[in-house]
Amino acid sequence: MKNNIPSGKILTPIFISLVEDNQYVRTGWEAVLSNTADFVVKGVFSSCEEAFASSDIGESDLVLMDIGLPGMSGIDGVKYIREHHPSVAVVMCTVHEDDQNIFDAVCAGAIGYLQKKIQPDELLKALRDASAGGSPMTPNIARKIIASFQSQPAKLSNKGETLTSREREVLEQMAFGKSYATIAESLFLSVDGIRYHIRHIYDKLQVHTRGEAIAKGLKARLIHPQR
């Protein structure tokens, strides 16, 4: 029986592909997502090489990917997707909790970082959040990311140092993984207004993804999340 979304809500399918070499984990992810009404599993793969030989990745909204894959690593896989399918969002789900893996995955372009021990209902919530523009992360991972970025100061161009106070507010909300709609509500702006600020943030920081913007903002102490 399908795990349906609340009655009366318009269903917009989220197309997702899975890249995981562990058969049991892969089968578990596929079972949970296939039995949830608002997800459509496009492809299930055991390696990046297998995934990238298929057209399913480019036809997906999201990719849920492991880091420790045979052959091409998940981190290199994120880079490949960012280059060849920039509209596809990647969420990492892994057993790795070390700072370097986290840092590398987010800087490579992953928009979320989850642990494999995450519960099915939390996984679904995180993937829906990612589809809505958020950056889902389990709390301890979020703390590690902030600590990792804050411990690595970086210089920015003068352009990057001229973020307005409003742009810094938006960037700080992005660092907490909030969706555009949630940021708009908290700052009393429209979603289009948030997108306008984010375009300027990306231009000033000379970045192309949310992860890169957060990384530069934290490293240069432009934002100071306290959570």
C-alpha positions in Angstrom: 0.0 0.0 0.0 1.4 3.4 -1.0 2.5 5.8 1.7 0.4 8.7 0.5 0.8 12.4 1.1 -2.0 14.2 2.9 -5.4 14.0 1.2 -6.3 17.1 -0.9 -2.7 18.0 -1.6 -1.6 18.1 -5.3 0.9 15.4 -6.0 4.1 16.6 -7.8 6.3 13.5 -8.4 9.9 13.8 -7.4 12.1 11.7 -9.7 15.0 10.2 -7.9 17.9 7.9 -8.7 19.9 5.9 -6.2 23.7 5.1 -6.3 24.7 2.7 -3.6 27.0 -0.4 -3.7 25.6 -2.1 -0.6 22.7 -4.3 -1.9 20.8 -4.3 1.3 21.0 -0.5 1.8 20.1 0.0 -1.9 17.2 -2.4 -1.7 15.9 -0.7 1.4 16.1 2.8 -0.1 14.3 1.6 -3.2 11.5 -0.1 -1.2 10.9 3.0 0.9 10.8 5.4 -2.0 8.9 3.1 -4.4 6.1 2.8 -1.8 5.8 6.5 -1.3 3.3 8.3 -3.5 5.3 11.5 -4.3 8.5 9.7 -5.3 9.3 8.0 -8.6 12.5 5.9 -8.6 14.1 6.5 -12.0 17.2 4.3 -11.6 19.0 2.2 -9.1 22.8 1.7 -9.5 25.7 0.1 -7.7 28.4 2.5 -9.0 28.8 5.9 -10.6 30.1 4.3 -13.8 26.9 2.3 -14.1 24.7 5.3 -13.3 26.4 7.7 -15.7 26.1 5.2 -18.6 22.3 5.5 -18.2 20.1 8.5 -19.1 18.2 8.1 -15.7 20.5 10.5 -13.8 19.8 13.4 -16.2 16.1 12.7 -16.0 16.1 12.8 -12.2 15.3 15.7 -9.8 17.4 14.2 -7.0 20.2 11.7 -6.7 20.8 9.9 -3.4 24.4 8.7 -3.4 26.9 7.0 -1.2 30.5 8.3 -0.9 32.5 5.0 -0.6 31.6 3.5 -4.0 33.7 1.1 -6.0 35.6 2.9 -8.9 34.6 6.6 -9.0 33.9 7.9 -5.5 30.7 9.6 -4.6 32.5 12.9 -4.2 33.8 12.6 -7.8 30.3 11.5 -8.8 28.9 14.8 -7.4 31.4 16.8 -9.4 30.4 14.9 -12.6 26.7 15.5 -12.0 27.3 19.2 -11.3 29.2 19.5 -14.6 26.9 17.4 -16.8 23.5 17.7 -15.1 23.6 21.0 -13.2 19.9 21.0 -12.5 20.1 17.7 -10.6 20.5 17.9 -6.8 22.6 15.4 -5.0 22.2 14.3 -1.4 24.9 12.1 0.1 23.9 9.3 2.5 26.8 7.6 4.0 28.5 6.1 7.1 31.3 8.6 6.8 31.3 11.3 9.5 34.9 12.6 9.2 35.3 16.3 8.5 37.3 15.9 5.3 34.6 13.7 3.6 31.9 16.1 4.7 33.9 19.2 3.5 34.8 17.6 0.2 31.2 16.4 -0.6 29.6 19.8 0.2 32.3 21.8 -1.7 31.9 19.4 -4.7 28.2 20.4 -4.9 26.2 18.1 -2.7 23.2 19.9 -1.2 22.6 17.5 1.7 24.6 15.1 3.8 22.7 12.3 5.7 23.8 9.3 7.7 22.8 5.8 6.6 21.3 5.1 10.1 18.6 7.8 9.3 15.1 6.5 9.8 12.8 6.0 6.7 10.4 8.8 7.7 13.3 11.2 8.3 14.9 10.2 5.0 11.6 11.0 3.1 11.4 14.3 4.9 15.0 15.2 4.1 14.5 14.3 0.4 11.3 16.4 0.1 13.2 19.3 1.7 16.0 18.9 -0.8 13.5 18.9 -3.6 11.9 22.1 -2.2 15.3 23.9 -2.2 16.6 23.0 1.2 19.9 21.5 2.3 19.0 18.6 4.6 21.6 17.4 7.1 21.4 15.4 10.2 22.2 17.7 13.2 25.6 16.3 14.1 26.7 16.5 10.4 25.5 20.2 10.3 27.6 21.0 13.3 30.7 19.2 11.8 30.2 21.2 8.5 30.0 24.5 10.3 33.0 23.7 12.5 35.0 22.5 9.5 34.3 25.6 7.4 34.9 28.0 10.3 38.3 26.4 11.0 39.5 27.1 7.5 39.7 30.9 6.9 39.7 32.0 3.3 40.3 35.3 1.5 37.6 36.7 -0.7 37.7 39.3 -3.4 36.6 42.8 -2.5 33.4 42.0 -4.3 32.7 39.2 -1.9 33.3 41.4 1.1 30.6 43.8 0.0 27.6 41.5 0.9 24.8 43.6 2.2 23.3 42.9 5.6 20.2 41.4 4.0 22.4 39.2 1.8 24.3 38.0 4.8 20.9 37.2 6.5 19.8 35.1 3.5 23.2 33.3 3.3 23.0 32.5 7.0 19.5 31.0 6.6 20.9 29.0 3.7 23.6 27.6 6.0 20.9 26.2 8.3 19.5 24.3 5.3 16.3 26.2 5.0 14.3 26.2 1.8 13.7 29.4 -0.2 10.1 29.5 1.0 11.1 29.2 4.7 13.7 31.9 4.3 11.2 34.2 2.6 8.7 33.7 5.4 11.3 34.4 8.2 12.6 37.5 6.5 9.2 38.8 5.3 10.2 38.7 1.7 8.8 37.0 -1.4 10.4 33.8 -2.8 11.3 35.8 -5.9 13.0 38.4 -3.6 15.0 35.6 -2.0 16.1 34.3 -5.4 17.1 37.9 -6.4 19.3 38.1 -3.3 20.8 34.6 -3.9 21.7 35.6 -7.5 23.6 38.6 -6.1 25.3 36.4 -3.4 26.5 33.9 -6.0 27.8 36.7 -8.2 29.7 38.5 -5.4 31.2 35.3 -4.0 31.9 34.0 -7.5 30.2 30.6 -6.9 27.5 28.6 -8.6 26.0 26.4 -5.9 24.5 26.7 -2.4 27.3 24.6 -0.9 30.0 26.7 -2.4 28.3 29.9 -1.2 28.0 28.6 2.3 31.5 27.4 2.3 32.9 30.8 1.3 30.6 32.6 3.7 31.7 30.5 6.7 35.4 30.5 5.8 35.5 34.3 5.5 33.4 34.8 8.6 30.7 36.6 6.6 28.1 34.6 8.5 28.2 33.1 12.0 25.6 30.4 12.5 25.4 29.5 16.2 23.4 26.2 16.0 
